[in-house]
Every structure is written in structure tokens, then in C-alpha cells.
Amino acid sequence: MGLFDIFKKKKNFPEFWVDYLSHFKNKKDAAVPETRFIAFDTETTGFDMQEDRILSIGAVSFIGKKIDVNNTLELYLKQDVFKPETVEIHGLMRSDNVDKISEQEAIRAFLEYIKGDILIAHHAGFDKGMINEMLHRHGLGKLKNRFIDTGVLYKRSLHVIYQNNTKPYSLDYLCKELNVPMVDRHTATGDALITALVFLKILGRLDKKKHLNWGYLLNR
């Protein structure tokens, strides 16, 4: 029994977490066009990672330039603490039109969807932090996946082309600059799809400049 197996047994993690961790054992990078990417987004009650909670998680997967629209993830979470000020922004908290699940159910579904693949988000630090706080509340470790932040990657592509890498970029700005339609903006699944399209546009730019490699894609 290896140290990895002893640790799992000692901590008595739920099976879905053990399955998730197994995706990272002896994992090797495939070529970029053959890699499965997951673009995801969270809608939250606010921006405090300890006090606020995730309302919904949306994710889409793709390999190469093909987004698998028949295999998207859309989760709505039950809220133990009601925050009236969020209702004006997010109708999700009162809506009876969607099925809401517990945090643990959401964790299980999200981890089963993302597996060990590379995650993409815009301003990824926030979404990653919110997911990690949710995992922490349930006695689990942090996400093990590698991340690509489309905002950082876009600035990197500008640096390659224009030697200009100082301006912060919103997702709305990137959609305008890259001609990406803002369909279902400010819903988790809609923003995940938009982020995927933005990422693919940036990949095209990097490919033309011969910079389509892991050294440029992965956050450093």
C-alpha cells in the first residue's frame, strides 16, 4: 500500500473525493489540441470567500475547437442562509423553476464532471477560491486541477503581439474585442460558454504566432 492509499484510508474521505484524486496519479500532458478543457463559472451571493456562498455553477467541456454542448453542467445550490440583498441580482434564490441541490451534492457533481482536466475561468482566482472554500467546509482538500485564467492569457497574447501587458480586462471587454456574443451573460452556464469561446479565440491568436504551447497557456 503506497503513501497515497494510506493517506486516503486514514482520512476516511468519501468515495467521490478518492475517485477525484485518482485522476492525478501519473497524469501526463497530452498535446493541446487533444486535451479536454473545462470552462466554468460560479454565481455567488457576494465576494467574501468565507462568508458568501455559491448560488450556481456552470461548466462546459471541449477538446480542440469542439464544445460538447450536449454535456454541459448546470447546478443550483440550496441556501442555508438567506441574503435578501442578493435577490435583486440573482432570482435563483427564490425561483421554484430550478431544482436546487445541497453543497455536497454539488461538490460531487462538479468533481465528477471536471475529473483531472484543465480548468478555465475569467478572473479564475475568485471562482477557484469559492470552490475551495466549499470543499473546506466539507472536510476536503483543495482543487488539484491546473487553471488557465482567460484575463491573464489575453494579456499574455497582447504581450506577444503588442508588447503591452498592463491593462486589466473584463469578460465584457474581451467579448467585444474578440467578437464573442454575450448570450446568457451573468448566468453561470452562459458565462462558462462565453469563457470557452473567448479562450478558443485567444488560442487562435497564439497559434498564428506559434505560441500554442503549455508554457504560454498555463498560469505562471
TAWO-V615117 format. One record per helix or strand. SS is the DSSP state (helix for helix, strand for strand). FROM is the first residue (numbers start at 1). LEN is the number of residues. If there is no record, write none. Layout:
<<SS & FROM & LEN> <SS & FROM & LEN>>
This chain:
<<helix & 3 & 9> <helix & 15 & 8> <helix & 32 & 3> <strand & 36 & 9> <strand & 54 & 10> <strand & 66 & 2> <strand & 73 & 5> <helix & 84 & 3> <helix & 91 & 3> <strand & 101 & 1> <helix & 103 & 12> <strand & 118 & 4> <helix & 124 & 14> <strand & 147 & 3> <helix & 150 & 13> <helix & 171 & 8> <helix & 188 & 21> <helix & 214 & 4>>
